[in-house]
Amino acid sequence: MFPALETEVKQETLPDPYEDFMYHHLQYYGYFKGHRGSLPTSATHQHVWKNNPRYLLSGSFGERQGMIPDPLQKEKLLWPTCISSPVHRQIEAVSRDSLMLSSPLLKSRQLLHDEFGEVNPCLREPRDLFTFFSSSGPLQAPRWPIECEVIKENLHHIEWVPPQPEYFYQPTGNEKLPEIVGEEKGTVVFQLDSVPTEGSYFTSSRVGGKRGIIKELAVTLQGPEDKTLLFESRFESGNLRKAVRVDTYEYELTLRTDLYTNKHTQWFYFRVQNTRKDATYRFTIVNLLKPKSLYTMGMKPLMYSQLDAKTHNIGWRREGNEIRYYKNNRDDGQQAFYCLTWTIQFPHDQDTCFFAHFYPYTYTDLQCYLLSVANNPVQSQFCKLRTLCRSLAGNTVYLLTITNPSRTPQEAAAKKAVVLSARVHPGESNGSWIMKGFLDFILSNSPDAQLLRDIFVFKVVPMLNPDGVIVGNYRCSLAGRDLNRHYKTILKESFPCIWYTRNMIKRLLEEREVLLYCDFHGHSRKNNIFLYGCNNNDRKYWLHERVFPLMLSKNAPDKFSFHSCNFKVQKCKEGTGRVVMWRMGILNSYTMESTFGGSTLGNKRDTHFTTEDLKSLGYHVCDTLLDFCDPDRTKFMQCLTELKELLQQEIHKKFNELGQDMDLEGSWSDICLSDIESSTSGSDSSLSDGLPVHLLNVADELNQKKKMYKKKKKKPLQTRKQRNEQYQKNNLMQELKLTEDALSFQERAGFASSTLQKQPTFFRNSENASSSAMRNEKPRLNELQLHGRDKGTSLDPSKMTSILTKSKERMQV
């Protein structure tokens, strides 16, 4: 480009003997390390280095040497441009004598030049951590279990927001309840051949799923007048196992259970073709498992027309009439099934339409989004993509680290962390839409987004269970288990996604404070959006875990319901991400539940949520974070005052239900919050199924190895006689203590003048707060019950036997 300038530079340059010696010395050992002050950064120097083969940097990047015969066709390397201006000036002031080295082919694996030859050098990302995206190559294809047949079609749906609110369905009372007849009286028009269920387990995966020719599972049309619908679900996130035609325009549908299980039928997503415009079709899903559903509250299924999308730019919309959710009249003797039925009129003849439980968001959708971030020159500066781990099937679980570069190490270390995740339950796609809204905002150039990136380090896992999302599961991974009940697992190979997530957060806690953890979910039985949290046992931070949800409800009053939030920690939820992270020390640890239906609040009352509504909540999460961390604590203290008032109202309500009146002034620090809240059993899958049979032995072996590394316990007694004597002695001492306690209680009861009234267990001694929490909120006797005489009441001696029995059972446990 500038040959005269290049010749002038070469003529003026004299080799430096010391650098020449050091270079040969280092080259002998196979590497070269240059001083930052001697790096070329000006356009002239870059041009000289780039165009002269003598000074090209070379080195392999994991490719085999035989794959690229000409070494000059490999990725070119240059020095980074991400150097501050003072350093640039210092570099430019250095003599050119130190820029030109006397030997070719310097070795470096860290600096690269882009493939277009532009002068835009940057640091190479660590190996095996940034290998999943390339601006010139295809996306990583999803890996499927080898049992799954997959059609070779790429589906794409446009995003669209309805111009008018989509209201809930209003029942007329005349809805038909079709009787289920089954394939005995109908014709099977679609059926998956082999579906792995309970008793089998995942073995291996491959891109494209099952080997061999893909069968045509739909029936063959007999001619243009044949009105049979053609069904298909063998695509990403699809779920439909069987379709039976029971009348000309009526079909019974059976959903596929989560792979390697015999339950969890909720998510559906399938395609129909060969439609007729003027006919009224009826679809009835016959094997749903939940006794309660939002379909009983007016929720409508979603429909997508390809012709409408192509001609009118219309996407997913709520459709359906005569919607009923009812119990199936056919019982297999093991579990009850429920049916969802609706009627539909297709907008076009010979159209291709899709039906879904909620707006789909697939693994490929996520990869396309992350690819756009990786290729954005601005966003990629403060958003780093990494591979957290590989899933059971070998799909990448992505981790995003979002923060602005800090000016000093002290400033970087002072940043607090925020951890967000979604799609641990693959059928809850609403979590992905909220996550997308959050990412859209936090990666934007908004002043608020820049401020958040300045003060926080965001760790984001946008899809925790990619395998389940790909195969169309509702709740489980390919291990056949609900991952959100196994966050305490030690089986890294069987539950890699959550094991690595927990480990990442554990290491993060060692580096900095984690202000907030939130896992995005969907809810099938309640409307609106709400949070589940964990009651704090530290009196110093009493009610603080409720401040963020209350602030969020004020920022999104027509979507978020604080009254639907719950903070009770149940024993069956001990394995959830929310509780495990709380036990690890994150005070503000939440599960965000977003409805599959819509809102019952404010201006959006009785309308369905759109994807735009869910994405807007991602923005409100960011907005609430700024309010929550505002140095001016006025909003925070106002929320605490309001929370105390709300709690006082709730307690008075409880007392009124018991027919009692009590003055609560001055007793706030003794209130046991768990006793005034109902359970959080919003899901019918609260209980863990335990480990699959083939993993039990693995878990036992790991537990044994884990025990070997623990501190040795006290040496046990050697003989059976000694053990029996010690056991009898312990039992005798325990019975003696119980007898003494019973006599003491009866003696106290004798001095009382009245019988004990029924008292709620709202209060407890503050000294026992932490120990009670460690017992997972087990029933206890509080001070009001034991010292009822101060209130003019007494203990009933007739109740002492049951009390002592319960106490003895707790001691034995």
C-alpha positions in Angstrom: 0.0 0.0 0.0 2.8 2.4 0.9 6.0 0.8 -0.6 8.1 4.0 -0.3 7.3 4.3 3.4 8.0 0.6 4.0 11.4 0.9 2.3 12.2 4.0 4.4 11.4 2.1 7.6 13.6 -0.8 6.6 16.5 1.4 5.7 16.3 3.4 8.9 16.1 0.2 11.1 19.2 -1.2 12.6 19.2 -4.6 14.4 19.6 -4.4 18.2 22.3 -6.9 19.2 20.8 -7.6 22.7 17.2 -8.2 21.3 18.7 -10.3 18.5 20.5 -12.5 21.1 17.4 -12.8 23.4 15.2 -13.6 20.5 17.4 -16.5 19.3 17.7 -17.7 22.9 13.9 -17.8 23.3 13.3 -19.2 19.9 15.5 -22.1 20.7 12.9 -23.1 23.4 10.0 -22.7 21.0 8.4 -19.5 22.1 8.8 -15.7 22.2 7.6 -13.1 24.8 7.9 -9.5 23.8 7.8 -6.5 26.1 4.7 -4.4 25.9 6.8 -1.3 25.2 8.1 -2.9 22.0 4.8 -3.9 20.5 3.9 -2.3 17.1 0.6 -0.5 17.2 0.7 2.3 14.6 -0.8 1.7 11.2 2.7 1.9 9.6 4.1 -0.8 11.9 1.1 -3.0 11.4 1.3 -2.7 7.7 5.0 -3.7 7.7 4.4 -6.7 10.0 1.3 -7.8 8.1 2.7 -7.7 4.6 6.2 -9.0 5.2 6.3 -12.9 5.6 9.5 -12.5 7.6 7.6 -11.0 10.5 4.3 -12.8 10.5 3.2 -14.4 13.8 2.3 -18.1 13.4 1.1 -20.9 15.5 -1.5 -23.6 15.5 -5.0 -23.1 17.1 -6.0 -26.6 17.5 -6.1 -27.4 13.7 -4.1 -30.3 12.3 -1.2 -29.1 10.3 -2.3 -31.3 7.4 -5.6 -29.6 7.1 -4.1 -26.3 5.9 -1.1 -26.9 3.6 -0.1 -23.3 3.3 0.8 -21.9 6.7 0.1 -18.3 5.5 -3.5 -19.2 5.0 -3.9 -19.7 8.8 -5.4 -17.1 11.0 -3.1 -14.1 11.0 -2.0 -12.6 14.3 -1.5 -9.0 15.3 -1.2 -7.1 18.6 -4.2 -6.0 20.6 -5.8 -2.6 20.2 -7.4 -2.7 23.6 -4.5 -0.6 25.1 -5.0 2.7 26.8 -4.0 6.0 25.1 -1.0 6.7 27.4 0.4 3.3 26.6 -0.2 3.9 22.9 1.8 7.1 23.2 4.6 5.3 25.1 4.7 2.6 22.4 4.9 5.1 19.6 7.8 6.9 21.4 9.9 3.7 21.4 12.7 3.5 18.9 12.0 1.5 15.7 15.2 -0.4 16.4 13.2 -2.6 18.8 10.3 -3.2 16.5 12.1 -5.2 13.8 13.4 -8.6 14.7 15.9 -10.4 12.7 14.2 -13.8 12.4 10.9 -14.9 10.9 7.8 -16.7 12.2 7.4 -15.5 15.8 5.3 -18.0 17.8 2.2 -16.8 19.6 -1.2 -18.3 20.3 -2.9 -15.3 21.9 -3.1 -12.6 19.2 -5.1 -12.9 16.0 -6.0 -10.9 12.9 -9.5 -11.1 11.5 -10.2 -13.1 8.4 -10.9 -10.1 6.2 -7.4 -8.7 6.7 -8.7 -5.6 8.5 -6.5 -3.9 11.1 -8.7 -4.8 14.1 -6.6 -7.2 16.2 -7.8 -8.7 19.5 -6.9 -11.3 22.1 -7.8 -14.8 21.3 -10.3 -16.4 23.8 -9.1 -19.4 25.8 -9.3 -22.7 24.0 -12.4 -24.8 24.2 -14.3 -21.9 25.8 -15.2 -19.8 22.7 -15.3 -22.4 20.0 -19.1 -22.5 19.5 -19.6 -19.4 17.3 -18.1 -18.3 14.1 -19.3 -15.5 11.9 -18.6 -17.6 8.8 -19.7 -21.0 10.0 -23.0 -22.7 10.9 -24.5 -22.9 14.4 -23.8 -26.0 16.5 -26.5 -28.5 15.5 -28.5 -29.9 18.4 -27.7 -33.3 19.6 -30.6 -35.8 20.1 -30.9 -39.1 21.9 -30.3 -41.9 19.4 -33.9 -43.2 19.9 -35.5 -39.9 18.5 -36.4 -39.5 14.9 -35.9 -36.0 13.7 -37.2 -34.5 10.4 -34.8 -32.6 8.3 -36.6 -29.3 8.3 -35.6 -25.9 9.9 -38.6 -24.3 11.5 -38.7 -20.5 12.1 -41.5 -18.4 13.5 -41.7 -14.6 13.3 -42.1 -12.5 16.5 -45.3 -10.5 16.5 -47.2 -8.6 19.1 -51.1 -8.5 18.7 -52.3 -5.0 18.1 -55.3 -5.6 20.5 -55.4 -7.3 23.9 -56.2 -11.0 23.7 -58.8 -11.6 26.4 -59.4 -14.8 28.3 -62.0 -17.2 27.0 -65.4 -16.7 28.7 -67.3 -20.0 29.2 -70.9 -20.0 27.9 -72.0 -23.1 29.8 -72.8 -24.9 26.6 -69.3 -26.3 25.9 -69.3 -29.9 24.8 -67.4 -32.6 26.7 -66.5 -35.1 24.1 -66.4 -38.7 25.2 -63.0 -40.4 24.6 -63.3 -43.3 22.2 -59.7 -44.1 21.5 -58.2 -45.9 18.5 -60.6 -48.8 18.9 -63.3 -46.7 17.2 -61.1 -44.2 15.5 -58.2 -44.2 12.9 -54.6 -43.5 13.9 -53.3 -40.9 11.6 -50.0 -40.2 13.4 -48.0 -42.2 16.0 -44.4 -42.1 17.1 -42.9 -45.6 16.7 -40.7 -45.9 19.8 -40.6 -43.5 22.7 -38.2 -44.3 25.6 -40.2 -44.3 28.8 -39.6 -45.3 32.4 -37.4 -48.4 32.8 -35.0 -47.3 30.0 -32.4 -44.6 30.3 -30.3 -42.3 28.1 -27.2 -44.0 26.5 -25.9 -41.8 23.7 -26.7 -39.0 21.3 -25.9 -37.7 17.9 -26.8 -34.8 15.6 -30.0 -35.6 13.8 -31.1 -38.3 16.3 -31.9 -41.8 15.1 -29.9 -43.2 12.2 -31.5 -44.3 9.0 -34.3 -43.1 6.8 -36.9 -41.0 8.4 -40.3 -42.6 8.1 -43.5 -40.9 7.0 -45.6 -41.3 10.1 -48.6 -39.3 8.8 -51.2 -41.1 6.7 -51.1 -40.9 2.9 -53.8 -38.7 1.4 -56.1 -40.5 -1.0 -56.6 -37.5 -3.2 -57.3 -33.7 -3.2 -60.7 -34.3 -1.6 -59.2 -36.2 1.4 -59.6 -33.9 4.4 -57.4 -35.7 6.8 -55.1 -33.5 8.7 -51.4 -34.4 8.5 -49.6 -34.2 11.9 -46.0 -33.8 12.7 -44.0 -33.2 15.9 -40.5 -34.6 15.2 -38.8 -31.2 15.3 -37.0 -29.2 17.9 -39.1 -28.8 21.1 -42.0 -30.6 19.4 -44.3 -32.8 21.5 -47.1 -35.0 20.2 -47.1 -38.8 20.3 -50.3 -39.9 18.7 -53.3 -38.5 16.8 -56.5 -40.4 16.3 -59.2 -39.3 13.9 -62.6 -40.0 15.5 -64.8 -38.0 13.1 -64.4 -36.0 9.9 -63.1 -32.9 11.7 -62.4 -34.3 15.2 -59.2 -35.6 16.6 -58.0 -37.1 19.9 -54.4 -36.3 20.7 -51.9 -38.0 23.0 -48.9 -36.2 24.3 -45.5 -37.8 24.8 -44.3 -38.0 28.4 -40.9 -36.7 29.3 -38.3 -39.1 27.9 -37.3 -41.9 30.2 -40.3 -41.3 32.5 -44.0 -42.1 32.5 -45.3 -38.7 33.5 -45.1 -34.9 33.0 -47.5 -34.3 30.1 -48.2 -30.6 29.9 -46.2 -29.0 27.0 -47.5 -29.6 23.5 -46.2 -28.2 20.2 -47.1 -29.8 16.9 -47.8 -29.1 13.2 -50.9 -29.7 11.1 -51.2 -29.5 7.3 -54.0 -30.0 4.7 -56.4 -27.6 6.5 -59.8 -26.5 5.3 -60.9 -22.9 5.9 -64.7 -23.2 6.4 -64.7 -26.2 8.7 -64.8 -26.3 12.5 -62.2 -28.7 13.9 -62.1 -30.1 17.4 -58.9 -31.2 19.1 -58.9 -33.1 22.4 -55.7 -33.9 24.4 -56.6 -37.0 26.4 -53.6 -37.7 28.7 -52.9 -34.5 30.8 -51.9 -35.2 34.4 -52.6 -32.1 36.4 -56.0 -31.9 38.0 -56.0 -28.0 37.9 -55.1 -25.9 35.0 -55.2 -22.3 33.7 -57.4 -23.6 30.9 -60.2 -23.6 33.5 -59.6 -19.9 34.0 -59.9 -18.8 30.4 -56.5 -19.5 28.9 -56.5 -20.3 25.2 -54.0 -22.4 23.2 -51.7 -20.7 20.7 -51.9 -21.0 16.9 -49.5 -20.0 14.2 -50.4 -19.9 10.5 -47.5 -19.9 8.0 -49.6 -18.2 5.3 -50.6 -15.4 7.7 -47.0 -15.0 8.7 -45.9 -14.8 5.0 -48.6 -12.6 3.7 -49.7 -10.5 6.7 -46.7 -10.7 9.0 -48.9 -12.2 11.8 -47.3 -14.6 14.2 -48.5 -16.6 17.2 -52.0 -15.7 18.5 -54.5 -17.0 21.0 -57.3 -19.0 19.4 -60.0 -21.5 20.3 -63.6 -21.8 21.3 -65.6 -24.2 23.5 -62.5 -24.7 25.7 -63.0 -27.2 28.5 -60.6 -28.9 30.9 -62.1 -32.0 32.5 -61.3 -35.5 33.9 -60.9 -38.3 31.4 -63.6 -40.9 31.6 -61.1 -43.7 30.8 -59.0 -44.8 33.7 -55.9 -47.1 33.4 -56.2 -48.1 37.0 -52.9 -46.3 38.0 -53.4 -42.6 37.6 -56.2 -40.2 36.5 -56.0 -38.4 33.2 -57.4 -35.1 32.3 -58.6 -33.7 28.9 -58.3 -30.4 27.2 -60.7 -29.8 24.3 -61.1 -26.8 22.0 -62.5 -26.0 18.6 -60.8 -24.0 15.9 -61.4 -22.6 12.4 -58.3 -22.3 10.2 -57.8 -19.0 8.4 -56.8 -20.6 5.0 -57.2 -23.7 2.9 -54.1 -25.9 2.4 -52.3 -24.0 5.2 -49.5 -25.2 7.5 -50.4 -24.4 11.1 -48.8 -25.0 14.5 -50.3 -25.3 18.0 -48.5 -24.8 21.2 -49.0 -24.6 25.0 -47.0 -21.4 25.1 -44.7 -19.3 22.8 -41.9 -21.7 21.8 -38.3 -20.7 22.4 -35.9 -23.3 21.2 -32.2 -24.1 21.7 -31.6 -22.9 18.1 -33.4 -19.6 18.9 -31.0 -19.1 21.8 -27.9 -19.8 19.7 -29.0 -17.3 17.0 -29.4 -14.7 19.7 -26.0 -15.4 21.2 -24.5 -15.4 17.8 -25.8 -11.8 17.2 -24.2 -10.8 20.5 -20.9 -12.4 19.7 -20.8 -10.6 16.4 -21.8 -7.3 17.8 -18.5 -5.3 18.2 -19.9 -3.2 21.0 -21.8 -5.8 23.0 -19.0 -8.3 22.8 -16.7 -5.9 24.7 -18.7 -6.2 27.9 -20.5 -9.6 27.4 -18.2 -12.6 27.3 -19.6 -16.0 26.3 -18.3 -19.2 27.7 -19.1 -22.8 27.8 -20.2 -23.6 31.3 -20.4 -27.3 30.5 -21.8 -29.9 28.1 -25.2 -31.4 28.8 -25.8 -35.1 29.1 -26.3 -35.3 25.3 -23.3 -33.1 24.6 -25.1 -29.8 23.9 -23.4 -26.6 25.1 -24.7 -24.9 28.2 -23.8 -21.3 27.8 -22.6 -18.9 30.4 -22.6 -15.1 29.9 -20.5 -12.7 32.0 -21.8 -9.2 31.6 -20.0 -6.2 33.1 -18.1 -3.1 32.0 -14.3 -3.1 32.3 -13.1 -1.7 35.6 -10.5 1.0 35.8 -8.6 -0.5 38.7 -8.4 -3.9 40.3 -9.9 -2.5 43.5 -12.9 -1.3 41.5 -13.3 -4.7 39.9 -13.1 -6.5 43.3 -15.7 -4.2 44.8 -18.5 -5.2 42.3 -21.3 -7.4 43.6 -22.6 -10.2 41.5 -26.1 -11.1 40.2 -26.8 -14.6 39.0 -29.8 -15.3 36.7 -30.8 -18.6 35.0 -33.7 -20.0 33.0 -35.2 -23.2 31.5 -34.2 -25.7 34.1 -37.8 -26.9 33.3 -37.7 -27.1 29.5 -41.5 -26.7 28.9 -41.5 -23.4 30.7 -40.6 -21.3 27.7 -41.9 -18.1 29.4 -38.7 -18.1 31.4 -36.7 -17.7 28.1 -38.8 -14.7 27.0 -38.2 -12.9 30.3 -34.5 -13.7 30.0 -34.4 -12.3 26.5 -36.0 -9.1 27.7 -33.4 -8.9 30.5 -30.5 -9.4 28.0 -31.9 -7.0 25.5 -31.9 -4.3 28.1 -28.6 -5.0 30.0 -26.8 -5.2 26.6 -28.2 -1.9 25.4 -26.6 1.5 25.5 -29.2 2.8 27.9 -27.7 4.9 30.7 -29.4 2.6 33.3 -27.9 -0.4 31.6 -24.5 1.1 31.6 -24.8 2.0 35.3 -25.8 -1.6 36.1 -22.8 -2.9 34.2 -20.6 -0.5 36.1 -21.7 -1.7 39.6 -22.5 -5.4 39.0 -21.0 -8.5 37.5 -23.9 -10.5 35.9 -23.6 -14.2 35.5 -26.3 -15.5 33.2 -27.1 -19.1 32.3 -29.9 -18.6 29.7 -30.8 -22.3 29.2 -29.9 -24.8 32.0 -31.6 -27.8 30.4 -30.9 -27.7 26.6 -31.5 -31.4 26.2 -35.0 -31.2 27.6 -35.7 -28.1 25.4 -34.5 -29.9 22.3 -36.6 -33.1 22.7 -39.7 -31.3 23.9 -39.8 -32.4 27.5 -41.9 -30.5 30.0 -40.0 -30.9 33.2 -37.1 -33.3 33.1 -33.6 -33.7 31.7 -32.4 -36.8 29.8 -31.7 -38.3 33.2 -35.4 -38.6 33.6 -35.5 -36.4 36.7 -36.5 -32.8 37.6 -33.2 -31.0 37.7 -34.7 -28.4 40.1 -34.9 -31.1 42.8 -31.2 -32.1 42.5 -29.1 -29.0 43.1 -27.4 -30.8 46.0 -26.3 -33.7 43.8 -22.8 -35.1 43.8 -23.3 -36.8 40.4 -21.5 -34.5 38.1 -21.7 -36.7 35.1 -25.4 -37.4 35.4 -26.5 -33.9 36.3 -23.8 -31.7 34.7 -25.8 -28.6 34.1 -26.8 -27.9 37.7 -23.6 -29.3 39.2 -21.5 -26.9 37.2 -24.0 -24.0 37.9 -23.8 -24.6 41.6 -20.0 -24.9 41.5 -19.8 -21.7 39.5 -21.8 -19.8 42.1 -19.8 -21.4 44.9 -16.6 -20.0 43.4 -18.2 -16.7 42.7 -19.1 -16.4 46.4 -15.5 -16.9 47.3 -14.6 -13.9 45.1 -17.4 -11.4 45.8 -20.8 -11.0 47.4 -23.7 -12.3 45.4 -26.5 -9.8 45.9 -29.3 -11.7 44.1 -30.0 -15.1 42.5 -33.1 -15.6 40.4 -34.2 -18.6 38.4 -36.9 -17.9 35.8 -39.8 -20.4 35.6 -43.4 -20.8 34.4 -46.5 -21.6 36.3 -49.5 -23.6 35.1 -52.1 -22.9 37.9 -51.8 -19.2 38.8 -52.1 -16.0 36.7 -49.7 -13.1 36.9 -46.0 -13.1 37.8 -44.6 -13.6 41.3 -41.6 -14.7 43.3 -40.8 -17.5 45.7 -38.1 -16.6 48.2 -36.7 -17.8 51.5 -37.5 -16.3 55.0 -34.4 -14.9 56.6 -33.5 -16.2 60.0 -31.1 -13.3 60.9 -33.1 -10.8 62.9 -30.7 -8.1 61.6 -32.1 -8.5 58.1 -35.7 -9.3 59.1 -38.1 -8.9 56.1 -35.2 -7.8 53.8 -35.8 -10.7 51.4 -39.2 -9.3 50.7 -38.1 -5.8 49.7 -37.0 -6.7 46.1 -40.4 -8.4 45.3 -42.3 -5.5 46.7 -40.3 -3.0 44.7 -40.9 -5.2 41.5 -44.6 -5.2 42.1 -44.5 -1.3 42.2 -42.5 -1.1 39.0 -44.8 -3.6 37.1 -48.2 -3.2 38.9 -50.2 -4.7 36.0 -48.1 -7.9 35.7 -46.4 -8.7 39.0 -48.4 -9.7 42.1 -46.7 -9.4 45.5 -49.6 -11.0 47.2 -48.9 -14.2 45.3 -45.3 -14.3 46.5 -44.4 -16.8 49.1 -41.3 -17.2 51.3 -41.8 -20.4 53.1 -39.0 -23.0 52.8 -40.6 -26.5 52.6 -38.7 -29.7 53.1 -39.7 -31.0 49.6 -38.0 -27.9 48.1 -34.6 -28.3 49.7 -33.1 -29.5 46.4 -34.3 -26.5 44.4 -31.9 -23.8 43.2 -33.6 -21.2 45.3 -33.1 -23.0 48.6 -29.7 -24.4 47.8 -28.3 -20.9 46.9 -30.0 -19.5 50.0 -28.3 -22.1 52.2 -25.0 -21.1 50.5 -25.4 -17.6 51.8 -27.4 -15.6 49.1 -30.0 -13.7 51.1 -32.0 -12.6 48.1 -32.5 -16.0 46.4 -35.7 -16.3 44.3 -37.7 -18.4 41.9 -39.6 -16.2 39.5 -42.8 -17.8 38.4 -44.5 -16.3 35.2 -47.9 -17.6 34.2 -48.7 -19.4 31.0 -51.9 -17.4 31.0 -52.1 -13.7 31.7 -52.8 -10.9 34.1 -55.7 -10.2 36.6 -54.2 -6.8 37.6 -54.6 -3.2 36.5 -55.0 -2.3 32.8 -54.1 -5.8 31.7 -56.8 -7.5 33.7 -58.2 -10.7 32.1 -55.8 -10.6 29.1 -53.2 -13.0 28.0 -49.5 -12.2 28.3 -47.6 -11.7 25.0 -43.9 -12.2 24.5 -43.5 -8.4 24.7 -45.1 -8.4 28.2 -42.7 -11.0 29.4 -39.7 -9.3 27.8 -40.8 -6.1 29.6 -40.5 -7.8 32.9 -36.8 -8.5 32.1 -36.4 -4.7 31.9 -38.3 -4.2 35.2 -35.9 -6.6 36.9 -33.1 -4.3 35.9 -35.0 -1.2 37.0 -35.8 -2.8 40.3 -32.2 -3.6 40.9 -31.3 0.1 40.6 -34.0 0.9 43.2 -32.9 -1.9 45.5 -29.3 -0.7 45.4 -29.9 3.1 45.5 -27.5 4.8 47.9 -30.5 6.8 49.0 -32.2 4.2 51.2 -35.5 6.1 51.3 -37.3 3.6 49.0 -35.8 0.7 50.8 -37.0 1.9 54.3 -40.4 2.8 52.9 -40.8 -0.8 51.6 -39.7 -2.2 55.0 -42.3 -0.1 56.8 -45.0 -1.2 54.3 -44.0 -4.9 54.7 -44.4 -4.6 58.5 -47.9 -3.2 58.1 -48.8 -5.9 55.6 -47.5 -8.6 58.0 -49.4 -7.1 60.9 -52.6 -7.3 58.8 -51.9 -10.9 57.9 -51.3 -11.9 61.5 -54.5 -10.2 62.7 -56.3 -12.0 60.0 -54.9 -15.3 61.3 -56.0 -14.5 64.9 -59.5 -13.6 63.7 -59.7 -16.9 62.0 -58.9 -18.5 65.4 -61.4 -16.3 67.2 -58.8 -14.5 69.2 -57.6 -11.0 69.7 -54.1 -10.2 70.6 -52.0 -7.0 70.8 -48.8 -7.5 68.6 -47.1 -4.2 69.3 -43.5 -4.5 70.2 -43.3 -8.2 69.3 -42.0 -8.0 65.7 -38.6 -9.6 66.4 -40.3 -12.7 67.8 -42.6 -13.4 64.8 -42.0 -16.8 63.1 -42.8 -15.9 59.4 -43.1 -19.5 58.3 -46.0 -20.1 60.6 -48.2 -17.5 58.9 -47.6 -18.6 55.3 -49.2 -21.4 53.4 -47.0 -23.8 51.4 -45.6 -22.9 48.0 -46.9 -26.1 46.4 -47.7 -24.4 43.1 -46.6 -27.4 41.1 -47.9 -30.9 41.1 -44.3 -32.2 40.9 -43.0 -30.9 44.1 -41.7 -34.2 45.4 -38.4 -35.5 44.0 -38.5 -39.0 42.4 -35.1 -39.7 43.8 -32.3 -41.1 41.6 -32.9 -43.4 38.7 -32.2 -47.1 39.5 -29.0 -47.2 37.3 -27.5 -44.3 39.3 -28.1 -45.5 42.8 -24.9 -47.5 43.0 -22.9 -44.6 41.5 -24.3 -42.3 44.2 -23.5 -44.8 46.9 -19.9 -45.2 45.7 -19.4 -41.4 45.6 -20.8 -41.0 49.0 -18.4 -43.6 50.4 -15.5 -41.8 48.8 -16.7 -38.5 50.2 -16.8 -39.9 53.7 -13.3 -41.2 53.4 -12.0 -37.6 53.1 -13.9 -36.3 56.0 -12.4 -35.9 59.5 -12.3 -39.2 61.3 -15.0 -39.7 63.9 -14.6 -40.9 67.4 -13.5 -44.5 67.5 -16.5 -46.8 68.0 -16.8 -49.4 70.8 -15.2 -52.7 69.7 -17.5 -55.4 71.1 -21.2 -56.0 70.7 -21.6 -56.2 74.5 -20.1 -52.7 74.9 -22.3 -51.3 72.2 -25.5 -52.9 73.8 -24.6 -51.5 77.3 -24.0 -48.0 75.9 -27.3 -48.2 74.0 -29.3 -49.3 77.1 -27.6 -46.6 79.1 -28.6 -43.9 76.6 -32.2 -45.1 76.5 -32.4 -45.1 80.3 -31.1 -41.5 80.6 -33.5 -40.3 77.9 -36.5 -41.9 79.6 -35.5 -40.5 82.9 -35.2 -37.0 81.5 -38.7 -37.3 79.8 -40.2 -38.4 83.1 -38.7 -35.5 85.0 -39.9 -33.0 82.3 -43.4 -34.5 82.5 -43.5 -34.1 86.3 -42.3 -30.6 86.0 -45.0 -29.7 83.5 -47.7 -31.3 85.5 -46.6 -29.4 88.6 -46.8 -26.1 86.7 -50.2 -27.0 85.4 -51.5 -27.6 88.9 -51.0 -23.9 89.9 -52.9 -22.6 86.9 -56.5 -21.5 87.3 -57.9 -22.1 83.8 -57.4 -24.5 80.9 -55.1 -23.8 78.0 -56.7 -22.0 75.1 -55.6 -22.8 71.6 -52.7 -20.5 70.7 -51.1 -20.1 67.2 -47.4 -20.7 67.0 -46.6 -17.3 65.6 -44.0 -16.4 68.2 -40.8 -17.9 69.4 -37.8 -17.0 71.4 -35.3 -15.1 69.3 -32.5 -17.1 70.7 -33.9 -20.3 69.1 -34.4 -18.7 65.7 -31.4 -20.2 64.0 -31.7 -23.6 65.5 -35.4 -23.8 64.5 -34.5 -23.0 60.9 -31.9 -25.8 60.9 -34.7 -28.2 61.9 -36.6 -27.2 58.7 -39.4 -25.5 60.6 -40.5 -28.7 62.5 -43.4 -28.3 65.0 -42.3 -26.8 68.3 -43.6 -25.6 71.6 -43.1 -21.9 72.0 -42.9 -19.7 75.0 -46.6 -18.7 74.9 -47.7 -22.3 75.2 -45.2 -23.2 77.9 -45.9 -20.1 80.0 -49.6 -19.6 79.3 -50.3 -18.7 82.9 -48.9 -15.2 82.2 -51.9 -14.7 80.0 -54.3 -16.2 82.4 -54.2 -19.6 80.8 -52.9 -23.0 81.8 -51.7 -26.2 80.3 -54.2 -29.0 80.2 -52.6 -32.1 81.9 -54.6 -34.4 79.7 -52.6 -33.1 76.7 -49.3 -33.9 78.3 -49.1 -37.4 77.0 -49.4 -36.4 73.3 -46.9 -33.6 73.8 -44.3 -35.9 75.4 -44.8 -38.5 72.7 -44.1 -35.9 70.0 -41.1 -34.6 71.9 -39.7 -38.1 72.2 -40.3 -38.8 68.5 -38.3 -35.6 67.6 -35.5 -36.6 69.9 -35.3 -40.1 68.4 -35.2 -38.5 64.9 
